Amino acid sequence: METIIEGLAQYGPLGLWTASLLWMNHQQRKDQANAAKDAREQMEHCQANIVHALSEHSRMLDKALDKLDFGLDAMKEKYAEDRMLRMKDKP
């Protein structure tokens, strides 16, 4: 890049202006590449956080469903016992 700038400097103000445009273009491309890399890393970080949150919610949902199943089974047993007691008490 420096050899190009030195070569353009031979053409006076127009060459220096062209060199400045080339330098700005070079810097913008470098900045865009860094911004794209940062955005990609941030997206990967966010995706990892989402996956972690979803797995945690899934684990909590499974736990809640197990508790509900246990509660429903306990209610079925209680109603079955109550029904047996009512049938026993009837002559």
C-alpha positions in Angstrom: 0.0 0.0 0.0 2.8 2.4 0.8 4.5 1.9 -2.6 1.2 2.9 -4.3 1.0 6.0 -2.1 4.6 7.0 -2.8 4.0 6.5 -6.5 0.9 8.6 -6.5 2.7 11.4 -4.6 4.7 12.0 -7.7 1.5 13.4 -9.4 1.2 16.3 -7.0 -2.1 17.3 -5.4 -4.2 15.0 -7.6 -2.0 12.0 -6.8 -2.2 12.8 -3.1 -5.9 13.2 -3.2 -6.2 9.8 -5.0 -3.9 8.3 -2.4 -6.1 9.7 0.4 -9.2 8.2 -1.3 -7.4 4.8 -1.6 -6.3 5.0 2.1 -9.8 5.9 3.3 -11.3 3.0 1.2 -8.7 0.6 2.7 -9.5 1.8 6.2 -13.3 1.5 5.6 -12.9 -2.1 4.4 -10.8 -2.9 7.4 -13.3 -1.3 9.7 -16.2 -3.2 8.0 -14.3 -6.5 8.3 -13.8 -5.8 12.0 -17.5 -4.8 12.5 -18.6 -7.9 10.7 -16.4 -10.1 12.9 -17.7 -8.3 16.0 -21.3 -8.8 14.9 -20.7 -12.5 14.1 -19.1 -13.0 17.6 -22.0 -11.1 19.3 -24.6 -13.2 17.3 -22.8 -16.5 18.4 -22.8 -15.2 22.0 -26.5 -14.4 21.8 -27.3 -17.7 20.3 -25.4 -19.5 23.0 -27.3 -17.6 25.6 -30.6 -18.5 23.9 -29.7 -22.2 23.7 -28.8 -22.1 27.4 -32.0 -20.3 28.4 -34.1 -22.7 26.3 -32.5 -25.8 27.8 -33.0 -24.3 31.3 -36.7 -23.6 30.5 -37.1 -27.1 29.1 -35.6 -28.6 32.3 -37.9 -26.5 34.4 -40.9 -27.5 32.3 -40.1 -31.2 32.6 -39.8 -30.7 36.4 -43.2 -29.0 36.5 -44.8 -31.7 34.4 -43.4 -34.4 36.7 -44.9 -32.5 39.7 -48.3 -32.3 37.9 -48.3 -36.0 37.0 -47.4 -36.8 40.6 -50.3 -34.6 41.9 -52.7 -36.1 39.4 -51.8 -39.6 40.4 -52.2 -38.7 44.1 -55.7 -37.2 43.3 -56.7 -40.4 41.4 -55.6 -42.5 44.4 -57.5 -40.2 46.8 -60.7 -40.3 44.8 -60.4 -44.1 44.4 -60.0 -44.4 48.2 -63.0 -42.1 48.8 -65.1 -44.1 46.3 -64.2 -47.4 48.1 -65.1 -45.9 51.5 -68.5 -44.7 50.1 -69.2 -48.1 48.6 -68.2 -49.8 51.9 -70.4 -47.5 53.9 -73.5 -48.2 51.7 -75.5 -51.2 52.8 
